[in-house]
Each structure stands twice: as C-alpha cells, then as structure tokens.
Amino acid sequence: MKLLKVTTITFLTTSALLLMGLNACRKSAETRIGIIVPLTGGSADFGKWAHNGAELALAELNRQNAASGKRFIGLYEDTQMEPKLGLSAFKKLVSVDEVTAVITSGSGVVLAIAPEAESTHTVQINYSAVNPEIRKAGQYTFTLVNDADVEAEEITRFAYQTLGIREIAVIYANASYGVGTRDAIARSFSRLGGKIVGTVAFPEDFTDVRAQILQLAEMKAQAVYMVATINDSGRLLTQADELGFKTQWLSYSPFESPEVIRIAGAAADGVIFTSSNSFDLTNADAKTKQFLDAYVAKYGERPNLYAATAYDAVFLLAHAQASSDGTREGIQRFLASVSGYQGASGVISFDEDGCAHKPVFIKTVRDGRFVMYGP
Amino acid sequence: MSTQTLLNTLIAASEYALVGLSFAIIYVVARFFHFTHGAVLSSAAYVAYTAKAQLRLPLGLSIVLAISVAGLLGLVLELGVYRKLRRRGATKLTLLVASMGLYLVLQNAISLVFGDSVRVLRDLSHDKSIVFYGGRITNIQLWIILTTPMIFTLAWATLKFTRLGKILRAVANDSELANVVGIDVEKVTLIAFGVGSTLAGLAAVMISLNVDMTPTMGMNVLMMAIVVVIIGGVKSLRGIAVAAMLLAAVRHFGLIWIGAEWQDTTAFLLLSAFLLWRPQRLFGLPLRRASV
C-alpha cells in the first residue's frame, strides 16, 4: 500500500515537472503578441481589419520561421472601443499571458492603456487612433498613422489656399478621436486665418442625425469637415442628401473605405479628404504590392489602411523581438530607433514622440471611386 | 428650419411610438423588461436584407417575410425560454437577466453572420426626397408617419371592441384574477409576444428602409421606446403617442438651445424628471395615500 502511494506521488510529481518543462520550452519558442481591438459592437470593423492584417503577418512569420521552430501567436482581446475594457484586456494580457507588447486601436483605449504601458514597460503599437494627445502618451506608445494634427494641417491648407474656403463648420463623433480631430482642425484653420463657424457633435453608431444636419445648414459654412467612422460617414452623407443639404464635405483618412460608397452611393461624390493610403497608386512599392496581393488572395477583398498598419505592427514587433535582447525595455529601445522601415502601409520612421509620419495625399470621390484630387 | 425640424420630430416620434407600442404589448402581460425585443427588431431588419439583397426577392415579399420571422421569433422566445423559466419558478429578475443574455447572443450572432458594417435595404437610386412646405421627406418617412397612427387606431379598436382586447386588458390589470375567472394567461402571454414581436418587425423594416441597419440598431431604438413607455404609461396608448412626440421634440428642438452632444442625455433627463415629479405618468391619476 505504502509502495503504491510512493509510486503515485512520484509519478504525479514527475508528470507535473515534465509538463511545466514542456510548457516553458513551448513558451520560449513562442512569441505572443497581444492584439487589443474592437471585435464586437459598432466599431467591430476596425477589429476585423486588424485581425485580417495581423493574421496575414503571423502566417508569413510562422512560415519564415518554420525551420527554427519559432512560432508567433496573436492573443486577441475585445474592447468594443471602450477604454475600460481595453485597460482590463491590457492588464490581463500583461499579467496572465505575459505578453511583452500589444497592438491597440481607438484613441480612448490607447490613452487609457498608456499610463499602464509606461508603468509595466510594455510597448503598445497603435495602428489606427488619431487623437493628437497620444503624442504625449509616453515612450512605450508608438503610433503607425498620422495623427489628426498632421491631416488637419494638410486639409485646412488645401481648403484655404486651393479651394479658397474661409469658413468651415465641423461635425464630429462625440468620442475621443472626434473631439481631438475637431480641435486639430480648429487650431490649424484658425492659424491660416480661416474661421470655424460652428461645431456639432453626434453620438457614435447613431441612427438619426438629421437634427445635427439642420444645425449645420443654419451655420451656412462654405465647407463642412466630417469626423466620423466609416459607417457613420456613409449614413451622415445619405441623410444630408435626403435633406437636400449641399456643401463641400471634407474628411480624413478613415473615409477612404469602399463601405462608405456602398452605404452613401452617389451622396459620397465630391467629398474631399486627406489620405495616407497609397494602395491605389500605380507607383506602389514592392512591399505594399506583396501585401496587397497576399491579402486579396486570402480574403478576396482589397485591404484598407488599418489592415496594412496592423500587419506592419506585427512585423515590427517580431523584428524588435529578434533584434533586441527580447526584454520589454529592449523592444522599446529597438522601436524608438526604427527609421526608414519599409512596411505595407509605407515607410515608417518614428519621431521622438513615437509617431510615424506618412505622406498625405488629397483625394476625392468621383463617380463612386476614390481618386487623387485634380482636374 | 422649423418645417424640417417638425418633420424630423414626426418621423422620430412615429418610430419611438411604434416600437414603444410593440414593447408595451409584451410588457403589460409578461411584466418584465424583455430586452431581447431589441434583437427581434434587428433580426427582422436582417431577414429583410437577406431576402431582398441576397436572395433577390421583391421588396414587398421581403418585408412580409421579415415581419413574419419577427412574430415567430417572439413566439419561440416565449415558448422556448420564458415559459419554461416561469414554470421553474423564475422571478422577474431572472427573466430580465435571461432576456439580456438572449439579446447579447442574438446580436452577436447577427454580427457574426453579417458583420458590423451598415447594411442597406433601400434602393440607392430611387430614394429621393419630396419637398413639403419647405421641408424634405422621403417616401419611406411618409410611410412611417402614416402607418404609425393607423397601427395605433387598430390597437385602440382591438383593445376597446374585441374579445381579445378585453382579455388582454384583464390580464394586464390583474393576471391572477384573470386566471381565476378562467382566462388562459399563458395563451394570452403567447399572443402578446406574437403581436408585439410582429409589430417590432414592421417597425424594424421601416426604420432600416429609412436609416439602414447595424446589429445594434434594435437596442438603440428600444432604449428610446422604453423611455416613451415609462413616461407615457405602459397601459395608455394615448400616453405612449404623446410621450413619443414629447421625446422626439426634446431631442430635435432641444438642439436649438443645447449642444448636440447632449441629445441622448436630454432623453434620460426627461425620464428622470417624470419619475421624480410625475410618477403617475402623463395621463395617470396622482397616487393617494391609502390605509386599510
């Protein structure tokens, strides 16, 4: 009986140690990347694009590293674009899953995570949020898209100098990115000598925005700058068209999505917007072309900017892991020194605030297609 | 501005009133907050979308299909979930929690199948506005404004003059007493779920033809409808109609004086004001202290 007990205890202890050893080996051969995105709710499309882009990058990395047995895994957490959910997801990924870096989205979420990223020395790469406040979020926050100030500078200069517009109204989503972009537009247009005649907010994922459109009509501005998600942009233009409200609509990068045209139809024609998206340019570089072809082959549709930035974020983190000592601080130091990295979303160089600058184009919608602005 | 604001108010009020009525029919009998009603609304819209945009069925047939599916879904929810829970002695709170859980499951199922992008049911090339005394209104908006009073009239006549109406009122007033006098309360509850959900289906189709659809559309409009039902009184058709007008007016005319970012807040401020200062609702009698 005693012998049986000893044998059982020995067997269990050996098994546990073996499992722990195997787990440690598996972990050492595994690079886990936390991906904190909205997978449900009104902004779930942002999560879907990031998921598609990240999965493509992870599959490529795993193929490239098949011989060495090193594996890259994406651990997804849903934020519903809610800062508090994003922060809980971050804490869980860092403390339970022991990830050394995360990919994030949504201005409110990125800003909520930033202090925790600083205190835990965990890098977050933001692939879509544009609130200029993110610039001050700390050395562990890196951003792959132009912030609202950069795009605001370009569109207001274009409106003022090329279109001769002197008065602008702003309609914006009542969320962190909406408020940040509204303020960026007001700052840069006022600097040029233009006047903001009024601003109107609307709730995200609205159904009826007609009251706000009537307010815009009352303002009689020469142009209206629209800060909205893709879904909301499409609905806003549709309802404005139904109300017979005609103006020169101006907008920013997220506008460039086929979804907007699908929702708004002809009502989207004539909108002028800034774009950091170079996918439709004939001179697209080899890396962008390779990403574009792989994406279309896997998902059967063209990617947008956020699929490309999420793809780049995964690759940047993989490079950081391989080229540094693998510690959280090492990853941060590597990313801070990235300069001239050729990604799918363009050339990436981080400035002293951890923000990448992408070239900005002025585009418009003509006959249901996004084209460069011009005669 | 004023004609257009008035028209916008009328459109919104009609939507709130219709959804409010569909919710109230179920509430007066079942006596719990049936949050899954929001998912029934969304489901109906997506059935119409599937039938029209994917199966290429005519719009009329798609609408009939969507409304029927909504009614059926209501019956399935009552028979398959709520009735079973009640028979196991579930409290109103249990039913409420079950309802919220079911809402989340259904809404996420819609997201999974259709994605979270806006889906368009209307025909983009044929949805032009009619100019009406300086304001603009589309055909579907005109339908919404005209259909809602017709449904309310029908509901009033049914409650007032038919046997079903009397039974519904009896159960709404006191379900135990109704049971004692031989009314099959379970059957009446099932009918209420069927009728309420069918009306939700009708509302969903009209709303999605007006402002398109997302998986969360049902809950967005249901929240406003619940405010309307609480302000107007769950048993008062007149109260629901007037409360819908009041809420829509506050949301649309209120923007003249306060920022648009407070639009949702005004709705809930109105609700709070009623709960604090007029708990007997719009047309209710003030409560008097009673002693036995």
Interface residues (C-beta under 8 A of the other chain):
Chain A: T40 G41 G42 S43 A44 D45 K48 N174 V200 A201 F202 P203 D205 F206 T207 D208 R210 A211 Q212 L214 Q215 A217 E218 I230 N231 G234 R235 T238 Q239 E242 L243 G244 E259 R262 I263 G265 A266
Chain B: M1 Q4 T5 N8 I11 A12 N108 S111 G115 D116 S117 V118 V120 L124 S125 D127 S129 V131 R136 T138 I207 V211 D212 T214 T216 M217 N220 V221 R251 H252 L255 G259 A260 E261 Q263 D264
